[in-house]
């Protein structure tokens, strides 16, 4: 707030730091995305997950694209299903994304945003020119793989055809209406064989769990879209299938 009492407008770099590289743009977003935009600029890391990047700086830098579009049933999210033959996370639905490559540039100056778009194009075939990046969630950590993941939020301003580019890596690419994600009938708690549990969504003939479900769960909550659901409903994970 300045000396006249008028609130000061902060830039994205003041909110997120220099790591956005000037690549974020919130102009022209649909009104329904406003709660997501607000959540991205206010949520704290510990409000998203108990798994945060190591203080030592260890971990492989990576990014995922959390892409919102508008389909026949309203707002929707783009997801993909990993190929069943992969050695890790086989058959698991996820956001498009992956590790930072040298071609993406410095992670402190937009490299992670470029990585999210590049990986999404490589995995789903989408045209990055039609994607408007508007926010970044705090970095999170996946202990089992050692990845430090930056969720990058995008608006699919000009949708393009998508599909599995490499069947050896991606089984399918699909969109899920937000209405299905918020439907209490589609929500459950996934229970891992090791005993730990987390949110899950039974949508589009898939069980979305793990990191992806955790990010979706927190976005729905902080955007004010979550509807009361039965957290006692358990779905055991069969990681052998």
DOZASE-601341 format. One record per residue: residue number from 1; chain; y negated, x negated, z negated of N, C-alpha, C, O in turn. Coordinates in steps of 0.02 Angstrom, whole numbers, plus 50000, padded with zeros to 5 digits. Each point is the difference from the previous one (the first is absolute). Last residue first. Layout:
! DOZASE-601341
(NUM,A,(Y,X,Z),(Y,X,Z),(Y,X,Z),(Y,X,Z));
...
//
This chain:
! DOZASE-601341
(241,A,(52734,50025,50540),(50004,50038,50062),(49946,49980,50049),(49996,50028,50055));
(240,A,(50027,49886,49719),(50056,49975,50041),(50003,50034,50068),(50030,49974,50047));
(239,A,(49819,50074,49765),(49976,49946,50042),(50056,49970,50043),(49988,49954,50039));
(238,A,(49944,50277,49829),(50063,49968,50021),(49982,49946,50050),(49994,50013,50060));
(237,A,(49870,50134,49735),(49998,49961,50061),(50069,49968,50013),(50029,49968,49956));
(236,A,(49895,50271,49909),(50028,49932,49995),(49997,49964,50067),(50013,50030,50052));
(235,A,(49833,50169,49838),(50037,49985,50061),(50027,49929,49993),(49961,49952,50002));
(234,A,(49927,50260,49826),(50021,49931,50015),(50040,49996,50066),(50040,50044,50016));
(233,A,(49773,50116,49832),(50047,50003,50056),(50017,49929,50022),(49956,49964,50024));
(232,A,(49881,50089,49808),(50068,49991,49974),(50052,50005,50056),(50059,49986,49988));
(231,A,(49702,50051,50039),(50015,49929,49995),(50071,49986,49974),(50024,49944,50002));
(230,A,(49848,50262,50128),(50051,49990,49949),(50020,49927,49998),(50042,49978,50040));
(229,A,(49707,50114,50034),(50069,49999,50025),(50047,49980,49944),(49979,49974,49949));
(228,A,(49742,50101,50127),(50051,49991,49947),(50071,50003,50029),(50016,50044,50040));
(227,A,(49793,49869,50120),(50016,50064,49970),(50053,49988,49946),(50041,49955,50007));
(226,A,(49759,49882,50127),(50065,50011,49970),(50007,50070,49971),(49953,50026,49970));
(225,A,(49847,49870,50133),(50043,50041,50042),(50066,50017,49967),(50035,50045,50024));
(224,A,(49767,49808,49912),(49999,50069,49976),(50043,50047,50040),(49991,50061,49997));
(223,A,(49976,49693,50016),(49960,50040,50047),(49996,50072,49978),(49964,50040,50030));
(222,A,(50166,49805,49847),(49929,49982,49993),(49956,50035,50051),(49939,50004,49990));
(221,A,(50299,50037,50013),(49973,50013,49934),(49925,49988,49997),(49962,50043,49978));
(220,A,(50158,49904,50219),(49997,50073,49990),(49967,50017,49934),(49960,50046,49995));
(219,A,(50081,49728,50047),(49947,50025,50043),(49992,50076,49992),(49944,50025,49995));
(218,A,(50234,49868,49893),(49936,49986,49969),(49941,50024,50042),(49949,50022,49973));
(217,A,(50271,50004,50115),(49994,50037,49937),(49931,49990,49968),(49968,50048,49979));
(216,A,(50091,49822,50210),(49985,50069,50018),(49988,50042,49937),(49953,50039,49998));
(215,A,(50116,49739,49970),(49932,50002,50026),(49981,50072,50018),(49944,50023,49984));
(214,A,(50277,49942,49946),(49953,49987,49945),(49928,50004,50023),(49958,50028,49965));
(213,A,(50218,49987,50193),(49992,50062,49962),(49951,49991,49943),(49962,50046,49984));
(212,A,(50089,49762,50140),(49966,50049,50042),(49988,50065,49962),(49944,50027,50002));
(211,A,(50184,49799,49894),(49929,49983,50006),(49962,50054,50037),(49946,50020,49979));
(210,A,(50282,50077,49952),(49977,49932,49993),(49925,49991,50006),(49962,50044,49981));
(209,A,(50160,50159,50150),(50001,49976,49931),(49971,49929,49997),(49975,49974,50050));
(208,A,(50097,50257,50115),(49948,49948,49994),(49997,49980,49927),(49987,50042,49956));
(207,A,(50196,50083,50211),(49982,49991,49930),(49952,49941,49996),(50020,49943,50010));
(206,A,(50037,50238,50205),(50000,49933,49970),(49985,50003,49926),(49967,50047,49977));
(205,A,(50015,50128,50201),(50070,49977,49999),(50006,49930,49972),(50044,49962,50021));
(204,A,(49745,50152,49971),(50017,49977,50067),(50070,49969,50003),(50010,49948,50031));
(203,A,(49923,50067,49724),(49962,50028,50055),(50026,49972,50066),(50026,49944,50003));
(202,A,(49986,50037,49719),(50052,50019,50047),(49967,50037,50058),(49991,50061,49997));
(201,A,(49925,49751,49805),(49983,50058,50041),(50058,50012,50049),(50022,49954,50034));
(200,A,(49918,49908,49710),(50033,50005,50065),(49980,50064,50035),(49979,50048,49968));
(199,A,(49963,49768,49800),(49991,50061,50040),(50036,49996,50067),(50010,49946,50027));
(198,A,(50096,49913,49772),(49933,50006,50029),(49995,50062,50042),(50050,50033,50013));
(197,A,(50119,49798,49800),(49986,50061,50037),(49929,50000,50027),(49956,49965,49974));
(196,A,(50264,49862,49924),(49930,50017,50002),(49989,50059,50048),(50039,50012,50046));
(195,A,(50182,49891,49919),(49976,50041,49946),(49926,50019,50003),(49981,50049,49970));
(194,A,(50181,49834,50185),(49984,49955,49944),(49970,50038,49941),(49993,49972,49946));
(193,A,(50056,50138,50263),(50062,49982,49964),(49988,49954,49940),(50039,50001,49953));
(192,A,(49763,50164,50120),(50033,49941,50028),(50064,49985,49962),(50004,50014,49940));
(191,A,(49851,50220,50099),(50029,49957,49948),(50040,49945,50033),(50050,50013,50034));
(190,A,(49736,50174,50025),(50056,49960,50025),(50024,49953,49944),(49960,49967,49968));
(189,A,(49909,50279,50032),(49999,49933,49971),(50062,49963,50024),(50056,50021,49986));
(188,A,(49801,50186,50144),(50054,49984,49953),(49986,49931,49970),(49954,49966,50020));
(187,A,(49948,50247,50168),(49988,49944,49956),(50058,49991,49951),(50033,50048,49980));
(186,A,(49923,50130,50187),(50019,49938,50035),(49993,49939,49955),(50007,49944,50024));
(185,A,(49932,50282,49912),(50071,50004,50018),(50024,49935,50032),(50061,49988,50003));
(184,A,(49707,50049,49938),(50043,49982,49943),(50074,50001,50017),(50039,49964,49969));
(183,A,(49758,49981,50201),(50043,50057,49984),(50047,49981,49943),(50040,49954,50008));
(182,A,(49806,49894,50106),(49975,50033,49939),(50042,50060,49979),(49989,50027,49946));
(181,A,(50060,49850,50253),(50001,49951,49945),(49977,50031,49934),(50021,49979,49947));
(180,A,(49970,50148,50253),(50070,49990,49979),(50004,49951,49942),(50042,50009,49955));
(179,A,(49748,50030,50141),(50022,50062,49968),(50073,49995,49977),(50018,50029,49949));
(178,A,(49882,49801,50181),(49982,49993,49929),(50023,50062,49963),(50017,49996,49941));
(177,A,(50112,49930,50282),(49941,50037,49978),(49987,49990,49925),(50047,49999,49960));
(176,A,(50073,49822,50203),(50017,50049,49948),(49936,50037,49980),(49951,49968,49979));
(175,A,(50161,49872,50242),(49944,50021,49959),(50023,50053,49950),(50046,50039,50015));
(174,A,(50087,49742,50122),(49988,50072,49992),(49938,50013,49958),(49976,49955,49964));
(173,A,(50214,49858,50166),(49931,50006,49977),(49984,50074,49997),(50016,50037,50047));
(172,A,(50227,49801,49949),(49958,50054,50026),(49931,49996,49970),(49989,49968,49949));
(171,A,(50175,49855,50031),(50043,50054,50023),(49960,50057,50031),(50021,50028,50050));
(170,A,(49932,49696,49927),(49974,50067,49984),(50045,50054,50028),(50013,50001,50060));
(169,A,(50039,49765,49966),(49960,49998,49940),(49980,50070,49976),(49994,50012,49940));
(168,A,(50134,49949,50257),(50033,49956,49953),(49963,49996,49934),(50028,49980,49949));
(167,A,(49888,50140,50242),(50051,50037,49962),(50038,49956,49951),(50030,50026,49952));
(166,A,(49718,49955,50148),(50060,49959,49999),(50053,50035,49957),(49995,49999,49938));
(165,A,(49811,50123,50106),(49992,49949,50052),(50062,49956,50005),(50023,49985,50055));
(164,A,(49937,50276,49863),(50030,49937,49979),(49996,49949,50056),(50032,50008,50052));
(163,A,(49778,50177,49944),(50073,50001,50000),(50026,49933,49978),(49961,49953,49991));
(162,A,(49795,50205,50087),(50034,49951,49957),(50075,50009,50004),(50025,50053,50020));
(161,A,(49714,50016,50110),(50073,50008,49994),(50030,49944,49956),(49978,49943,50002));
(160,A,(49772,50124,49946),(50034,49974,50058),(50075,50009,49991),(50023,50010,49943));
(159,A,(49717,50085,49947),(50073,49989,49998),(50027,49976,50067),(49976,50019,50053));
(158,A,(49783,49964,49828),(50025,50016,50067),(50075,49985,50002),(50020,49944,50016));
(157,A,(49877,50040,49775),(49946,50035,50035),(50021,50023,50070),(49984,50055,50021));
(156,A,(50128,49876,49749),(50024,49999,50068),(49953,50042,50043),(50015,50056,50020));
(155,A,(49946,49802,49746),(49993,50067,50029),(50019,49995,50073),(49971,49961,50038));
(154,A,(50093,49876,49731),(49972,50011,50066),(49998,50074,50019),(50039,50041,49975));
(153,A,(50000,49752,49813),(49995,50070,50017),(49967,50009,50068),(49949,49968,50015));
(152,A,(50205,49835,49851),(49939,50010,50039),(49999,50072,50024),(50048,50023,50031));
(151,A,(50081,49818,49767),(50001,50062,50039),(49932,50012,50033),(49950,50005,49966));
(150,A,(50179,49763,49950),(49936,50035,50002),(50007,50064,50042),(50010,49995,50060));
(149,A,(50168,49827,49797),(49986,50048,50054),(49932,50032,49991),(49983,50026,49947));
(148,A,(50190,49756,49991),(49938,50028,49974),(49972,50044,50056),(49981,49976,50053));
(147,A,(50284,49934,49900),(49943,50015,50042),(49941,50027,49959),(50009,50041,49956));
(146,A,(50227,49894,49980),(49947,49952,49989),(49939,50011,50044),(49959,49955,50008));
(145,A,(50260,50170,49959),(49989,49960,50061),(49946,49947,49992),(49995,49955,50042));
(144,A,(50070,50191,49777),(50064,49984,50031),(49993,49956,50062),(50045,49961,50016));
(143,A,(49761,50127,49859),(50036,49943,49969),(50063,49980,50038),(50015,49940,50005));
(142,A,(49752,50168,50072),(50070,50022,50005),(50043,49943,49974),(50015,49953,50037));
(141,A,(49708,50128,49933),(50052,49949,50004),(50069,50033,50004),(50014,50049,49965));
(140,A,(49704,50007,50102),(50057,50014,49956),(50054,49948,50013),(49997,49962,50048));
(139,A,(49715,50086,49993),(50062,49965,50018),(50054,50015,49947),(49986,50002,49940));
(138,A,(49814,50177,50109),(50012,49936,49966),(50068,49970,50020),(50047,50037,50015));
(137,A,(49842,50120,50166),(50021,50009,49931),(50010,49931,49968),(50009,49951,50035));
(136,A,(49826,50131,50174),(50053,49955,49980),(50017,50015,49927),(49955,50003,49958));
(135,A,(49910,50121,50277),(50006,49982,49930),(50059,49954,49987),(50044,49992,50043));
(134,A,(49884,50098,50175),(49944,50022,49958),(50006,49980,49927),(49953,50009,49962));
(133,A,(50126,49960,50323),(50015,49979,49932),(49941,50018,49955),(49943,49985,50017));
(132,A,(50149,50117,50223),(49939,49982,49963),(50019,49982,49928),(50019,50044,49962));
(131,A,(50111,49975,50296),(50004,50002,49927),(49935,49975,49969),(49975,49947,50017));
(130,A,(50089,50055,50221),(49990,50069,49977),(50001,50008,49925),(49996,50056,49975));
(129,A,(50044,49737,50141),(49932,50020,50017),(49985,50071,49976),(49942,50018,49991));
(128,A,(50277,49876,49993),(49953,49986,49945),(49929,50023,50014),(49961,50012,49954));
(127,A,(50274,50090,50137),(49943,49964,50028),(49950,49987,49943),(49970,50048,49976));
(126,A,(50310,49980,49999),(49935,50034,50000),(49945,49955,50029),(50006,49939,50000));
(125,A,(50239,50016,49962),(49969,50006,50066),(49934,50035,50001),(49973,50014,50054));
(124,A,(50187,49916,49760),(49998,50070,50022),(49971,50010,50069),(50006,50054,50029));
(123,A,(50026,49726,49864),(50056,50040,49976),(50002,50071,50028),(50054,50028,50011));
(122,A,(49772,49809,50040),(50064,49969,50017),(50059,50045,49982),(50050,50001,50034));
(121,A,(49728,50065,49905),(50008,50001,50073),(50069,49973,50020),(50033,50029,50042));
(120,A,(49910,49960,49733),(50009,50069,50019),(50009,50007,50075),(50041,50040,50023));
(119,A,(49908,49747,49888),(50068,50020,49984),(50014,50072,50020),(50054,50016,50024));
(118,A,(49725,49904,50003),(50046,49965,50045),(50073,50022,49988),(50036,50015,50047));
(117,A,(49794,50068,49809),(49996,50029,50067),(50050,49967,50048),(50033,50035,50039));
(116,A,(49950,49878,49743),(50024,50069,49996),(50000,50032,50069),(50048,50035,50018));
(115,A,(49858,49750,49960),(50073,49998,49995),(50029,50070,49998),(50051,50013,50032));
(114,A,(49715,49959,49962),(50026,49987,50067),(50076,49998,50000),(50032,50022,50048));
(113,A,(49864,49999,49747),(49987,50061,50039),(50026,49992,50071),(50030,50046,50028));
(112,A,(49979,49768,49830),(50049,50050,49980),(49990,50066,50037),(50049,50034,50014));
(111,A,(49797,49784,50019),(50066,49986,50027),(50052,50052,49984),(50042,50016,50041));
(110,A,(49714,49961,49893),(50024,50051,50046),(50070,49989,50027),(50025,50042,50037));
(109,A,(49867,49799,49811),(49948,50024,50046),(50030,50045,50055),(49990,49989,50059));
(108,A,(50137,49900,49767),(49938,50012,49963),(49944,50026,50045),(49946,50016,49976));
(107,A,(50270,49916,50108),(50006,50062,49962),(49938,50017,49960),(49989,50058,49982));
(106,A,(50020,49801,50253),(49993,49990,49928),(50007,50067,49963),(49963,50047,50014));
(105,A,(50147,49952,50228),(49941,49969,49971),(50003,49998,49924),(50050,50017,49969));
(104,A,(50111,50058,50211),(49959,50052,49968),(49937,49971,49969),(49952,50037,49987));
(103,A,(50225,49831,50117),(49955,50031,50050),(49955,50053,49969),(49949,50019,50030));
(102,A,(50224,49870,49841),(49941,49958,50013),(49950,50032,50048),(49940,49991,49993));
(101,A,(50209,50177,49867),(50015,49947,50047),(49937,49957,50011),(49945,50024,49988));
(100,A,(50159,50159,49812),(49943,49970,50035),(50024,49944,50045),(50039,49957,49978));
(99,A,(50131,50245,49956),(49968,49940,49974),(49942,49977,50044),(49999,50011,50060));
(98,A,(50068,50249,49947),(50039,49939,49994),(49957,49943,49976),(49943,50010,49978));
(97,A,(50077,50280,50113),(49966,49942,49969),(50046,49941,49995),(50059,50003,50019));
(96,A,(49937,50291,49999),(50001,49941,50044),(49966,49942,49964),(49951,50010,49964));
(95,A,(50162,50166,49878),(49940,49994,50041),(50011,49943,50050),(50037,49953,49985));
(94,A,(50183,50170,49930),(49946,49957,49976),(49937,50011,50042),(50002,50033,50052));
(93,A,(50286,50038,49892),(49935,50018,50028),(49945,49957,49970),(50003,49982,49942));
(92,A,(50258,49938,50080),(49949,50026,49954),(49936,50018,50037),(49974,49960,50038));
(91,A,(50241,49933,50043),(49996,50072,50001),(49945,50031,49958),(49997,50061,49995));
(90,A,(50059,49694,49941),(50029,50033,50058),(49996,50076,49993),(50017,50028,49948));
(89,A,(49899,49767,49917),(49969,50067,50006),(50026,50038,50061),(49963,50038,50032));
(88,A,(50110,49720,49990),(49963,50025,49943),(49967,50067,50017),(49975,50010,50054));
(87,A,(50167,49884,50104),(50028,49971,49939),(49965,50026,49937),(50030,50004,49947));
(86,A,(50000,50138,50290),(49960,49946,49970),(50030,49978,49934),(50033,50038,49965));
(85,A,(50041,50146,50183),(50035,49936,50004),(49961,49943,49968),(50025,49944,49996));
(84,A,(49901,50289,50031),(50053,49996,49950),(50036,49933,49999),(50037,49985,49953));
(83,A,(49698,50059,50115),(50067,50003,50029),(50053,49989,49947),(49990,49961,49953));
(82,A,(49772,50148,49982),(50027,49936,50018),(50072,50007,50026),(50037,50044,49978));
(81,A,(49757,50134,50036),(50063,49989,49964),(50031,49935,50025),(50011,49991,50060));
(80,A,(49722,50120,49920),(50054,49976,50042),(50062,49991,49957),(49995,49995,49939));
(79,A,(49747,50150,50062),(50051,49960,49967),(50050,49976,50052),(50002,50025,50056));
(78,A,(49737,50105,49910),(50047,49967,50045),(50048,49957,49959),(49979,49958,49960));
(77,A,(49881,50277,49969),(50006,49928,49992),(50051,49973,50050),(50050,50033,50014));
(76,A,(49772,50199,49971),(50067,49973,49999),(49997,49924,49992),(49947,49969,50011));
(75,A,(49900,50290,49992),(50004,49928,49986),(50073,49977,49996),(50043,50035,49974));
(74,A,(49952,50191,50150),(49946,49970,49960),(50011,49927,49987),(50034,49967,50040));
(73,A,(50111,50168,50096),(49999,50032,49933),(49949,49968,49954),(50005,50004,49939));
(72,A,(50026,49921,50286),(50000,50072,50008),(49996,50036,49933),(49976,50056,49996));
(71,A,(49931,49700,49990),(50049,50029,50044),(49996,50076,50003),(49950,50029,49980));
(70,A,(49911,49728,49949),(49996,50074,49995),(50046,50029,50052),(49989,49993,50060));
(69,A,(50006,49759,49791),(49981,50034,50061),(49994,50074,49988),(50006,50024,49944));
(68,A,(50011,49718,49917),(49993,50073,49998),(49980,50026,50069),(49954,49974,50031));
(67,A,(50168,49791,49861),(49962,50031,50054),(50002,50076,49996),(50053,50031,50004));
(66,A,(49988,49723,49872),(50007,50069,49976),(49957,50043,50046),(49940,50008,49988));
(65,A,(50172,49735,50032),(49950,50047,50025),(50017,50070,49976),(50051,50029,50019));
(64,A,(49998,49711,49874),(50028,50059,50032),(49943,50045,50022),(49946,50000,49970));
(63,A,(50097,49718,49964),(49960,50061,50001),(50040,50056,50032),(50042,49988,50043));
(62,A,(49974,49741,49829),(50020,50048,50051),(49957,50062,49995),(49961,50007,49953));
(61,A,(50096,49722,49937),(49950,50050,50016),(50023,50045,50057),(50025,49976,50052));
(60,A,(50124,49891,49759),(49983,49998,50071),(49953,50057,50017),(50015,50058,49988));
(59,A,(50018,49802,49770),(50017,50060,50037),(49976,49995,50072),(49949,49969,50014));
(58,A,(49942,49914,49751),(50062,49998,50038),(50012,50066,50036),(49972,50051,49982));
(57,A,(49848,49889,49862),(49985,50003,50071),(50062,49996,50043),(49996,49999,50062));
(56,A,(49975,50012,49691),(50005,49933,50028),(49981,49998,50074),(49989,49946,50028));
(55,A,(50031,50255,49839),(49936,49966,49988),(50000,49930,50031),(49946,49972,50013));
(54,A,(50203,50231,50089),(50001,49949,49948),(49932,49965,49993),(49967,49987,50050));
(53,A,(50048,50269,50039),(50009,49931,50024),(50000,49950,49943),(49960,50007,49953));
(52,A,(50119,50238,49985),(49939,49973,50028),(50012,49927,50020),(50044,49967,49973));
(51,A,(50085,50270,49938),(50016,49937,50034),(49938,49975,50037),(49985,50023,50054));
(50,A,(50021,50184,49834),(50006,49950,49947),(50018,49932,50029),(49999,49950,49965));
(49,A,(49855,50251,50162),(50066,49973,49988),(49999,49952,49941),(49948,49971,49985));
(48,A,(49864,50171,50082),(50045,50010,50057),(50071,49978,49984),(50048,50032,50022));
(47,A,(49763,49944,49831),(50010,50071,50009),(50048,50016,50057),(50024,50056,50006));
(46,A,(49903,49722,49941),(50049,50023,49951),(50011,50075,50002),(50047,50026,49970));
(45,A,(49786,49872,50173),(50068,49978,50016),(50053,50029,49953),(50052,50023,50022));
(44,A,(49727,50120,50013),(50013,49933,49974),(50072,49981,50015),(50043,50044,50006));
(43,A,(49773,50134,50122),(50063,49991,49963),(50009,49927,49980),(49982,49954,50037));
(42,A,(49832,50136,50099),(49993,50005,49928),(50063,49984,49961),(49996,49984,49940));
(41,A,(49969,50028,50306),(49944,49960,49975),(49993,50000,49925),(49956,49966,49972));
(40,A,(50212,50160,50147),(50009,49930,50018),(49945,49956,49971),(50012,49941,49986));
(39,A,(49977,50295,49988),(50052,49970,49957),(50008,49926,50015),(50008,49959,49955));
(38,A,(49846,50167,50181),(49973,49991,49933),(50051,49966,49954),(49982,49956,49961));
(37,A,(50088,50101,50255),(49950,49947,50004),(49972,49986,49930),(49992,49942,49981));
(36,A,(50149,50240,50039),(50038,49938,50007),(49953,49941,50002),(50013,49949,49968));
(35,A,(49893,50268,50028),(50031,49983,49935),(50041,49936,50003),(50003,49963,49950));
(34,A,(49894,50115,50254),(49952,49977,49951),(50033,49984,49932),(49982,49949,49970));
(33,A,(50116,50148,50239),(50016,49932,49978),(49954,49974,49946),(50013,49946,49971));
(32,A,(49961,50268,50138),(50058,50001,49956),(50022,49931,49977),(50038,49993,49952));
(31,A,(49779,50044,50204),(49983,50016,49931),(50061,49998,49954),(49994,49982,49942));
(30,A,(49997,49860,50276),(50003,50072,49986),(49989,50014,49926),(50016,49958,49958));
(29,A,(49870,49826,50156),(50064,50022,49974),(50000,50075,49990),(49949,50029,49983));
(28,A,(49865,49824,50098),(50035,50049,50041),(50068,50020,49975),(50037,50033,50037));
(27,A,(49869,49738,49874),(49960,50049,50037),(50046,50047,50040),(50047,49978,50032));
(26,A,(50012,49824,49831),(50012,50067,49972),(49960,50053,50037),(50004,50059,49982));
(25,A,(50103,49676,50050),(49950,50046,50025),(50016,50070,49974),(50052,50028,50017));
(24,A,(50019,49682,49969),(50006,50068,49976),(49942,50043,50024),(49943,49976,50007));
(23,A,(50090,49782,50028),(50042,50040,50044),(50008,50073,49977),(50032,50039,50034));
(22,A,(49856,49745,49877),(49958,50046,50038),(50039,50048,50044),(49972,50028,50047));
(21,A,(50130,49814,49796),(49976,49970,50061),(49957,50045,50044),(49997,49990,50060));
(20,A,(50131,50025,49718),(50001,50052,50052),(49974,49974,50066),(50012,50030,50053));
(19,A,(49997,49845,49732),(50062,50004,50037),(50004,50052,50054),(50048,50001,50038));
(18,A,(49773,49940,49792),(49993,49975,50069),(50063,50008,50042),(49998,49989,50061));
(17,A,(49952,50186,49736),(49997,49928,50006),(49999,49979,50073),(50002,50043,50044));
(16,A,(49995,50187,49864),(50065,49970,50009),(50000,49924,49998),(50053,49969,49993));
(15,A,(49744,50163,49973),(50053,50038,49967),(50066,49961,50001),(50033,49993,49949));
(14,A,(49779,49921,50162),(49984,50001,49929),(50054,50036,49960),(50013,49984,49943));
(13,A,(50002,50013,50290),(50014,49933,49974),(49982,49995,49927),(50031,49961,49963));
(12,A,(49922,50239,50155),(50072,49991,49990),(50016,49932,49971),(50046,49994,49959));
(11,A,(49714,50097,49980),(50037,49987,50062),(50074,49994,49985),(50020,49992,49942));
(10,A,(49796,50158,49916),(50034,49936,50004),(50037,49994,50066),(50025,50049,50028));
(9,A,(49751,50093,49873),(50059,50003,50042),(50030,49931,50006),(49967,49953,50022));
(8,A,(49880,50161,49771),(50004,49951,50053),(50064,50010,50040),(50053,50015,49972));
(7,A,(49797,50174,49886),(50060,49959,50001),(50000,49953,50060),(49981,50019,50055));
(6,A,(49793,50062,49824),(50042,50020,50055),(50062,49956,50002),(49994,49939,50000));
(5,A,(49811,50041,49851),(50050,50047,49976),(50046,50024,50055),(50042,50043,49987));
(4,A,(49779,49788,50020),(49975,50068,50010),(50049,50052,49975),(49986,50060,50003));
(3,A,(50056,49701,49999),(49950,50017,49949),(49968,50067,50010),(49960,50021,49958));
(2,A,(50293,49944,50131),(49940,49959,50002),(49949,50024,49950),(50013,50046,49961));
(1,A,(50268,49958,50042),(49940,50043,50000),(49938,49956,50000),(49995,49953,49960));
//
